Amino acid sequence: MQVTEKHQLKINKTFSETDLLNGLYIVILHAKRTPPHIGLIVDKQYHSLTIKGHEINVSVEALIRNVSQRKIPSLFVKIKPHLTFSSLYLKEHFITTIAQFPKVAVNVATCLSPIKQFFEENYAVSSDNINYLFDLLPVLEDMELIEHSTSLFIDEEHFHLPLYNLAELNKGIDKANEEAAQIKKTNQQ
């Protein structure tokens, strides 16, 4: 695939943990990995669907501490405030949306699945042609829903999103499952 303007994200704000305590953010962890992991910060807490299941109500402080200790390249994309719904409503709605998916698994769900549904139901973003993160962000940009982007452990003004296909996505899910199984096995010994 060719990298185009649509597959890049302009990092236009200096990182501030305090900023993450207000509003709705798409969080892109391991941003340089194929595929990256994504979740949302809503109402001061991070939520995502993982290979282990539901990661709900993680404080921003705990998330940033983990990112900082492990030096995880991460992006934070602030979504403009919703004109109708409060942050508390959006948080509860996203938690309910995540609960509809058991966990990230090949041919079942990805970490993008609940996020696509959330944006479709709350922001009228059609998910018909959104299969990957690099599909979602240009749509949000075109709809003028992105307020700004910031990063940690990424020193680029224009970050090129990793491009990947379904086979690479499934391979990434399988690799994450293998790593989790190995960690579990090591911890049991």
C-alpha positions as YAML, in Angstrom:
chain: A
units: angstrom
residues:
- id: 1
  name: MET
  ca: [0.00, 0.00, 0.00]
- id: 2
  name: GLN
  ca: [1.14, 3.51, -0.72]
- id: 3
  name: VAL
  ca: [1.33, 5.98, 2.16]
- id: 4
  name: THR
  ca: [-0.87, 8.96, 1.43]
- id: 5
  name: GLU
  ca: [-1.91, 12.10, 3.26]
- id: 6
  name: LYS
  ca: [-4.94, 10.18, 4.52]
- id: 7
  name: HIS
  ca: [-2.66, 7.76, 6.36]
- id: 8
  name: GLN
  ca: [-0.84, 10.34, 8.39]
- id: 9
  name: LEU
  ca: [-1.72, 12.09, 11.59]
- id: 10
  name: LYS
  ca: [-0.48, 15.59, 12.32]
- id: 11
  name: ILE
  ca: [0.77, 15.85, 15.89]
- id: 12
  name: ASN
  ca: [-0.12, 19.44, 16.65]
- id: 13
  name: LYS
  ca: [-0.08, 19.74, 20.44]
- id: 14
  name: THR
  ca: [2.54, 19.18, 23.13]
- id: 15
  name: PHE
  ca: [1.72, 16.23, 25.40]
- id: 16
  name: SER
  ca: [0.08, 17.02, 28.73]
- id: 17
  name: GLU
  ca: [-1.28, 14.31, 31.01]
- id: 18
  name: THR
  ca: [-3.65, 16.90, 32.52]
- id: 19
  name: ASP
  ca: [-5.25, 17.47, 29.10]
- id: 20
  name: LEU
  ca: [-6.20, 13.78, 28.98]
- id: 21
  name: LEU
  ca: [-8.43, 14.29, 32.03]
- id: 22
  name: ASN
  ca: [-10.89, 16.31, 29.98]
- id: 23
  name: GLY
  ca: [-12.82, 15.00, 27.03]
- id: 24
  name: LEU
  ca: [-12.73, 12.03, 24.70]
- id: 25
  name: TYR
  ca: [-9.49, 10.67, 23.21]
- id: 26
  name: ILE
  ca: [-8.70, 7.83, 20.87]
- id: 27
  name: VAL
  ca: [-5.57, 6.23, 22.32]
- id: 28
  name: ILE
  ca: [-3.18, 4.46, 19.95]
- id: 29
  name: LEU
  ca: [-0.71, 2.31, 21.89]
- id: 30
  name: HIS
  ca: [2.32, 0.72, 20.24]
- id: 31
  name: ALA
  ca: [1.63, 3.19, 17.43]
- id: 32
  name: LYS
  ca: [4.55, 1.97, 15.31]
- id: 33
  name: ARG
  ca: [3.59, -1.70, 15.57]
- id: 34
  name: THR
  ca: [1.49, -3.52, 13.00]
- id: 35
  name: PRO
  ca: [-1.24, -3.48, 14.10]
- id: 36
  name: PRO
  ca: [-1.27, -0.93, 16.92]
- id: 37
  name: HIS
  ca: [-3.69, -1.27, 19.86]
- id: 38
  name: ILE
  ca: [-6.46, 1.28, 20.32]
- id: 39
  name: GLY
  ca: [-8.83, 2.28, 23.07]
- id: 40
  name: LEU
  ca: [-10.64, 5.36, 24.33]
- id: 41
  name: ILE
  ca: [-10.13, 7.73, 27.21]
- id: 42
  name: VAL
  ca: [-13.54, 8.97, 28.28]
- id: 43
  name: ASP
  ca: [-14.31, 10.87, 31.48]
- id: 44
  name: LYS
  ca: [-10.77, 10.50, 32.89]
- id: 45
  name: GLN
  ca: [-10.55, 6.73, 32.33]
- id: 46
  name: TYR
  ca: [-9.15, 4.42, 29.66]
- id: 47
  name: HIS
  ca: [-11.17, 1.55, 28.19]
- id: 48
  name: SER
  ca: [-10.35, -1.02, 25.51]
- id: 49
  name: LEU
  ca: [-11.07, -4.49, 24.21]
- id: 50
  name: THR
  ca: [-8.03, -6.79, 24.45]
- id: 51
  name: ILE
  ca: [-7.10, -10.42, 23.87]
- id: 52
  name: LYS
  ca: [-7.79, -10.96, 27.59]
- id: 53
  name: GLY
  ca: [-11.21, -9.31, 27.45]
- id: 54
  name: HIS
  ca: [-12.43, -5.97, 28.74]
- id: 55
  name: GLU
  ca: [-10.02, -3.35, 30.04]
- id: 56
  name: ILE
  ca: [-12.38, -0.94, 31.80]
- id: 57
  name: ASN
  ca: [-11.97, 2.13, 34.03]
- id: 58
  name: VAL
  ca: [-8.17, 2.31, 34.00]
- id: 59
  name: SER
  ca: [-7.13, 5.71, 35.35]
- id: 60
  name: VAL
  ca: [-5.29, 8.05, 33.01]
- id: 61
  name: GLU
  ca: [-2.49, 8.15, 35.59]
- id: 62
  name: ALA
  ca: [-2.06, 4.35, 35.51]
- id: 63
  name: LEU
  ca: [-2.16, 4.31, 31.69]
- id: 64
  name: ILE
  ca: [0.49, 7.03, 31.38]
- id: 65
  name: ARG
  ca: [2.67, 5.43, 34.06]
- id: 66
  name: ASN
  ca: [2.63, 2.15, 32.06]
- id: 67
  name: VAL
  ca: [3.32, 3.96, 28.77]
- id: 68
  name: SER
  ca: [6.18, 5.91, 30.36]
- id: 69
  name: GLN
  ca: [7.80, 2.99, 32.15]
- id: 70
  name: ARG
  ca: [7.74, 0.83, 29.02]
- id: 71
  name: LYS
  ca: [8.40, 3.77, 26.63]
- id: 72
  name: ILE
  ca: [5.47, 2.76, 24.44]
- id: 73
  name: PRO
  ca: [5.09, 4.96, 21.33]
- id: 74
  name: SER
  ca: [1.58, 6.34, 21.82]
- id: 75
  name: LEU
  ca: [-0.77, 8.80, 20.16]
- id: 76
  name: PHE
  ca: [-3.71, 10.60, 21.74]
- id: 77
  name: VAL
  ca: [-6.33, 11.97, 19.35]
- id: 78
  name: LYS
  ca: [-8.75, 14.38, 20.99]
- id: 79
  name: ILE
  ca: [-12.30, 14.27, 19.66]
- id: 80
  name: LYS
  ca: [-14.31, 17.48, 19.75]
- id: 81
  name: PRO
  ca: [-16.87, 17.63, 22.57]
- id: 82
  name: HIS
  ca: [-20.24, 16.09, 21.81]
- id: 83
  name: LEU
  ca: [-22.95, 18.69, 21.48]
- id: 84
  name: THR
  ca: [-25.61, 16.53, 23.16]
- id: 85
  name: PHE
  ca: [-24.06, 13.84, 25.35]
- id: 86
  name: SER
  ca: [-22.05, 14.33, 28.53]
- id: 87
  name: SER
  ca: [-18.68, 12.65, 29.11]
- id: 88
  name: LEU
  ca: [-20.28, 10.43, 31.74]
- id: 89
  name: TYR
  ca: [-22.94, 9.27, 29.26]
- id: 90
  name: LEU
  ca: [-20.31, 8.59, 26.59]
- id: 91
  name: LYS
  ca: [-18.19, 6.63, 29.08]
- id: 92
  name: GLU
  ca: [-21.10, 4.45, 30.16]
- id: 93
  name: HIS
  ca: [-22.14, 3.93, 26.53]
- id: 94
  name: PHE
  ca: [-18.63, 2.85, 25.53]
- id: 95
  name: ILE
  ca: [-18.39, 0.43, 28.47]
- id: 96
  name: THR
  ca: [-21.72, -1.08, 27.39]
- id: 97
  name: THR
  ca: [-20.44, -1.30, 23.81]
- id: 98
  name: ILE
  ca: [-17.24, -3.08, 24.87]
- id: 99
  name: ALA
  ca: [-19.32, -5.57, 26.88]
- id: 100
  name: GLN
  ca: [-20.95, -6.73, 23.63]
- id: 101
  name: PHE
  ca: [-17.63, -8.26, 22.55]
- id: 102
  name: PRO
  ca: [-16.06, -11.10, 24.58]
- id: 103
  name: LYS
  ca: [-12.43, -10.30, 23.63]
- id: 104
  name: VAL
  ca: [-10.16, -9.63, 20.67]
- id: 105
  name: ALA
  ca: [-10.00, -12.81, 18.60]
- id: 106
  name: VAL
  ca: [-9.42, -13.71, 14.96]
- id: 107
  name: ASN
  ca: [-12.71, -13.57, 13.00]
- id: 108
  name: VAL
  ca: [-14.56, -12.36, 16.13]
- id: 109
  name: ALA
  ca: [-13.53, -8.83, 17.09]
- id: 110
  name: THR
  ca: [-10.60, -6.43, 17.09]
- id: 111
  name: CYS
  ca: [-9.86, -3.55, 19.44]
- id: 112
  name: LEU
  ca: [-11.41, -1.35, 16.73]
- id: 113
  name: SER
  ca: [-14.78, -3.17, 16.82]
- id: 114
  name: PRO
  ca: [-16.31, -1.39, 19.85]
- id: 115
  name: ILE
  ca: [-14.79, 1.94, 18.78]
- id: 116
  name: LYS
  ca: [-16.40, 1.73, 15.33]
- id: 117
  name: GLN
  ca: [-19.75, 0.93, 16.92]
- id: 118
  name: PHE
  ca: [-19.35, 3.74, 19.46]
- id: 119
  name: PHE
  ca: [-18.66, 6.36, 16.78]
- id: 120
  name: GLU
  ca: [-21.47, 5.08, 14.59]
- id: 121
  name: GLU
  ca: [-24.01, 5.26, 17.42]
- id: 122
  name: ASN
  ca: [-22.87, 8.53, 19.01]
- id: 123
  name: TYR
  ca: [-21.37, 10.56, 16.16]
- id: 124
  name: ALA
  ca: [-23.20, 9.13, 13.11]
- id: 125
  name: VAL
  ca: [-19.92, 7.90, 11.60]
- id: 126
  name: SER
  ca: [-20.78, 5.22, 9.05]
- id: 127
  name: SER
  ca: [-18.62, 2.17, 9.70]
- id: 128
  name: ASP
  ca: [-19.34, 0.58, 6.32]
- id: 129
  name: ASN
  ca: [-15.87, 1.26, 4.92]
- id: 130
  name: ILE
  ca: [-13.95, 1.31, 8.19]
- id: 131
  name: ASN
  ca: [-11.95, -1.86, 8.73]
- id: 132
  name: TYR
  ca: [-8.75, -0.47, 10.22]
- id: 133
  name: LEU
  ca: [-7.56, 2.48, 12.29]
- id: 134
  name: PHE
  ca: [-6.12, 4.13, 9.18]
- id: 135
  name: ASP
  ca: [-9.67, 4.05, 7.72]
- id: 136
  name: LEU
  ca: [-11.29, 5.62, 10.80]
- id: 137
  name: LEU
  ca: [-9.04, 8.62, 11.42]
- id: 138
  name: PRO
  ca: [-9.45, 10.21, 7.95]
- id: 139
  name: VAL
  ca: [-13.24, 9.90, 8.28]
- id: 140
  name: LEU
  ca: [-13.14, 11.63, 11.67]
- id: 141
  name: GLU
  ca: [-10.90, 14.31, 10.16]
- id: 142
  name: ASP
  ca: [-13.25, 14.81, 7.19]
- id: 143
  name: MET
  ca: [-16.18, 15.16, 9.62]
- id: 144
  name: GLU
  ca: [-14.13, 17.76, 11.55]
- id: 145
  name: LEU
  ca: [-14.35, 15.72, 14.75]
- id: 146
  name: ILE
  ca: [-10.63, 15.79, 15.59]
- id: 147
  name: GLU
  ca: [-9.62, 18.68, 17.81]
- id: 148
  name: HIS
  ca: [-5.90, 17.90, 18.09]
- id: 149
  name: SER
  ca: [-3.34, 15.09, 18.41]
- id: 150
  name: THR
  ca: [-0.47, 14.62, 20.83]
- id: 151
  name: SER
  ca: [2.07, 11.89, 21.45]
- id: 152
  name: LEU
  ca: [4.51, 10.22, 23.80]
- id: 153
  name: PHE
  ca: [7.72, 8.57, 22.57]
- id: 154
  name: ILE
  ca: [7.09, 9.69, 19.00]
- id: 155
  name: ASP
  ca: [9.24, 12.50, 17.66]
- id: 156
  name: GLU
  ca: [7.45, 13.19, 14.42]
- id: 157
  name: GLU
  ca: [5.22, 16.09, 13.45]
- id: 158
  name: HIS
  ca: [3.46, 13.98, 10.80]
- id: 159
  name: PHE
  ca: [3.09, 10.41, 11.98]
- id: 160
  name: HIS
  ca: [2.44, 7.86, 9.24]
- id: 161
  name: LEU
  ca: [-0.03, 5.28, 10.50]
- id: 162
  name: PRO
  ca: [1.09, 1.69, 9.96]
- id: 163
  name: LEU
  ca: [-0.75, 0.15, 7.03]
- id: 164
  name: TYR
  ca: [-1.75, -3.49, 7.31]
- id: 165
  name: ASN
  ca: [-4.22, -5.97, 5.90]
- id: 166
  name: LEU
  ca: [-6.48, -8.62, 7.43]
- id: 167
  name: ALA
  ca: [-3.78, -11.31, 7.34]
- id: 168
  name: GLU
  ca: [-1.33, -9.04, 9.18]
- id: 169
  name: LEU
  ca: [-4.02, -8.07, 11.68]
- id: 170
  name: ASN
  ca: [-4.83, -11.73, 12.39]
- id: 171
  name: LYS
  ca: [-1.12, -12.52, 12.69]
- id: 172
  name: GLY
  ca: [-0.79, -9.71, 15.26]
- id: 173
  name: ILE
  ca: [-3.71, -11.10, 17.27]
- id: 174
  name: ASP
  ca: [-2.22, -14.61, 17.18]
- id: 175
  name: LYS
  ca: [1.18, -13.27, 18.27]
- id: 176
  name: ALA
  ca: [-0.39, -11.36, 21.18]
- id: 177
  name: ASN
  ca: [-2.23, -14.53, 22.27]
- id: 178
  name: GLU
  ca: [1.01, -16.53, 22.12]
- id: 179
  name: GLU
  ca: [2.85, -13.92, 24.19]
- id: 180
  name: ALA
  ca: [0.04, -13.83, 26.78]
- id: 181
  name: ALA
  ca: [0.06, -17.65, 27.01]
- id: 182
  name: GLN
  ca: [3.84, -17.64, 27.50]
- id: 183
  name: ILE
  ca: [3.59, -15.02, 30.25]
- id: 184
  name: LYS
  ca: [0.84, -17.00, 31.96]
- id: 185
  name: LYS
  ca: [2.91, -20.19, 31.74]
- id: 186
  name: THR
  ca: [5.99, -18.43, 33.16]
- id: 187
  name: ASN
  ca: [3.97, -16.96, 36.03]
- id: 188
  name: GLN
  ca: [2.58, -20.41, 36.93]
- id: 189
  name: GLN
  ca: [6.07, -21.92, 37.27]
...
